Amino acid sequence: MATSPAAQSDTSSRPGCKGLEDDASGDEEDSQSTVDTLGGGRSSEAAGDEDSQAAAVAAYLEPYYGCLVEDSGSWCEGGSLPVARLRVRIHTEMGGHTVYLVECALTHLGGEESAISWSTTQRLRYLRRHFHDHIKRELGEEYHKIFSATPFAHRMGPPGTTGRLHAWFQTLAACMTAGLLRPSLVADVLRSLQAPAVNKRAAATAAAVMTPSNSARTPESKAASAPDCDPDGI
């Protein structure tokens, strides 16, 4: 049987098809608007998280660094950071494992308060994971420029490990003193070193002595994450 011309006509000519197309277009627009709204919400939430992180970093470092933290990524201008000292001079056996004693101190230049000093004893695997691996990942390409002369200790703790650790931590302390590490990374270092709680009164004295301005200086440039740590610990 031959098909009538009406049956062969395009479906768009039928009543109501144009309305269906308009409805579909409207659905797409609604969906896009919903996506935009959700995206905007995520951006606001991310900004709020960054502000909260910056506030948390400043609150944690305040007893040690006074009011020198501009935000989680930069220090304030106008004041001197405390002199950091990190030494690894002895190791011993504990629980069947070799552990290394890290002596730590933060000294405020020109302040009346005494230096904050403490020590922590850790295994080589802890020092590698929480210091070498973390700092190398955060600094990216800058890591090799800073630590090339003082490579980290080899795995398995061969002879000379204590000396290599001492030299590496000396470089780390110099970076902290010079402001080459952003505040959030310094906070990570102090937590991993198990820095003790500090009297708030001493922190207030340090803040009064340093009196920073409102301008900020940015430490190391952000680099892409470095690859996994090298077998030789560099």
Residue, then its C-alpha position, 0 to 999 in steps of 0.5 A: m500500500a502506498t504511503s500518503p504524503a501526510a504520513q511521510s511528512d516530518t514529525s516536526s510538522r505535527p502539532g505539539c512537537k515544537g512545544l516538546e522541543d521548547d520544553a527540552s531546551g528549558d530542561e537543559e537550561d534548568s540543568q545548566s543553572t543547577v550546575d552553575t549554582l552547585g559549582g558556585g557553592r563549592s567555590s564558596e565552600a573551598a574559599g571558606d576552607e582556605d580561610s579556616q586553614a589559614a586561621a588554624v595555622a596562625a593559631y597553632l604558630e602564634p605561641y612560637y612565632g607571635c603575630l608573624v603569620e600573614d596567612s597559611g602561605s606567607w609571613c608578615e614583613g617587618g619582623s625577624l623569625p625565630v632562629a631554629r636549631l635542629r641537631v641529630r647527634i646521637h642514636t640508640e637502640m630502643g625496642g629492637h630498632t635504631v632511633y635518633l635523637v633530634e634536639c630542637a630549639l626556637t630562639h627569638l632574637g631581641g626578646e626577653e623570653s628564653a628559647i623554646s627547646w625540646s627533643t624527640t626520638q624517632r626511627l629513620r622511617y618516621l623521619r623520612r616519611h614526615f620530613h624528607d618525603h613531605i618537604k620534598r613533595e611540598l617544595g617540588e623542584e626547589y627541594h633539590k636547590i636547597f638540599s643538594a649539598t646535604p642529602f637525606a640519609h640512606r635507607m636501612g641506616p648504614p654507617g654515617t646515617t646520624g651525620r647525614l641526618h644532622a646535616w639535613f636537619q641543619t639545612l631545614a633549620a636554616c630554611m625555617t629561620a630564613g622564611l623559605l618555608r611557608p607557615s603551613l609547612v613550618a606548622d607541619v614540621l613542628r607537629s612532626l617534631q612534637a613541639p611542646a605547648v608554649n605559655k601564651r604570655a611568652a607568645a605575647t611578649a614575642a609579638a610585642v617585640m617583633t611588631p610586623s607590618n601588614s605587608a606580606r612576603t611570599p616564601e618559596s614558589k609553588a612547584a609541581s609535586a616532586p616524584d617519589c623519594d629517590p632510593d638514595g634519600i637525596 
